[in-house]
Amino acid sequence: MKVYKFGGASVKNAQGVRNLLDIVSGEQELFIIVSAMGKTTNALEGVFSAMQQGDEAAAMERIDASYAYHREIIDELMGADRTIKDVDNLFEQLRNTVRNTHYRASDAELWYDTIVAFGELISTTIISNYLNGHGVANRWVDMRRAFLTEQRHKDANVNIAATEVRLKREIADSDVSVFVGQGFIGGAPDGTTTTLGREGSDYSAAIVANVLDAESMSVWKDVDGILNADPKIFPDARKIERLNYMDTIEMAYSGAQIIHPKTIKPLQQKSIPLYVRPFGDKHASGSVITGDVERAYEPIMIQKSNQVLLKLHSRDLSFVLEEKFAKVFNTLESHRIKTNIVHNSAVDLYLSVDSSWHIDDARLELEGEGFDVEKIEDVEMVTIRYYNDELYRRYAFDERIIIKQVTPDSLRFVRHK
């Protein structure tokens, strides 16, 4: 078994879906994981926002726009007279969810997951139908039934042991060897829909690869492979041919968009190679991530935006690490706020965290625990792994830097934009 993952940019239009068909044609023993098409997740977040505000008309208008977008892709792939009943049913389910939900702020994450999951359900339904009509017989798999996650919304982890039973049951006794499933989504113990974190389809594919003992996993992207930097930010970016699991985890954790941070562990557990391959050329080698590579020999440069810097000062001058460290991180975890950099003195603690709906709630709670909390927005985090002297001189003395950490392997700092 091989696992292929296709992101939303790869299937954003009819040409992308045709290209997917070209890549998978002739394959056997293949599990295909697909994201929502194009910017559908963003569009559905708009539906959710309208639902939060009690604006049903705006929510329906956005659903109609999303339907028109998908309808255009179906028309171009299959003809204007072709209707995919299952797609129409999914859109009707989405409309009914908005109409019939009594929204409460305490259930925000639950309804967020419920709404945005429709993007993957719709994309995979279209693609499965298209493949079946063009010589690639396949079975559509509902990953809400196949993946058992923890009872947590917006950033759930998968219970691999329980998922192994479920996933194998979903594909058992099949008369085909190609399967199409959704990335990003799963099911909680109470039966509600969960999501695995933004861009979590990579993680979905890695779980499938682990459970099915895949020979490899491939992520098809609109790049030649893994680059040592984002070329939009760092013009001298170069391709990395081979990378080990550890460097990949460091890249992902620091904010590199190439792979979701939770992807590597399920692959490393079974020594499954991960290929990052160009969607536009199925014969290109791309880059490979394995366990038998020593380290990267190019400096790796990552800029992560959408950060908030929290500066905590202990009012009673107690030592943060000794007495209050656990309280701080328990509070952030309870509000699902991800911490990226921790920097402390005796009574001050600096935290660079991902921007979140719940920053102000966490701030109030921390103030109740005896901290003065300053929130600094419009900051970004930069990580340079395997920096050299020239890069250190270029970046380490930027006047915009608020906090800086230096180790023999990495230079990391938070700075004003």
FENCORUR-V889011 format. One line per field, one symbol per residue. ss: DSSP state (a for helix, b for strand, c for the rest). A space follows every 10 residues. Layout:
ss = ???
This chain:
ss = cbbbbbcaaa accaaaaaaa aaaacccccb bbbbccccca aaaaaaaaaa aacccaaaaa aaaaaaaaaa aaaaaaaacc ccccaaaaaa aaaaaaaaaa ccccaaaaaa aaaaaacaaa aaaaaaaaaa aaccccccbb bcaaaacbbc cccccccbca aaaaaaaaaa accccccbbb bbccbbbccc ccbbbccccc aaaaaaaaaa accccbbbbb bccccbbccc ccccccccbb cbbbaaaaaa aaaacccccc ccaaaaaacc ccbbbbbbcc ccccccbbbb cccccccccb bbbbbbbbbb bbbbccccca aaaaaaaaaa aaaaccccbb bbbbcccbbb bbbbccccaa aaaaaaaacc bbbbbbbbbb bbbbbcccaa aaaaaccccc bbbbbbcccb bbbbbbc
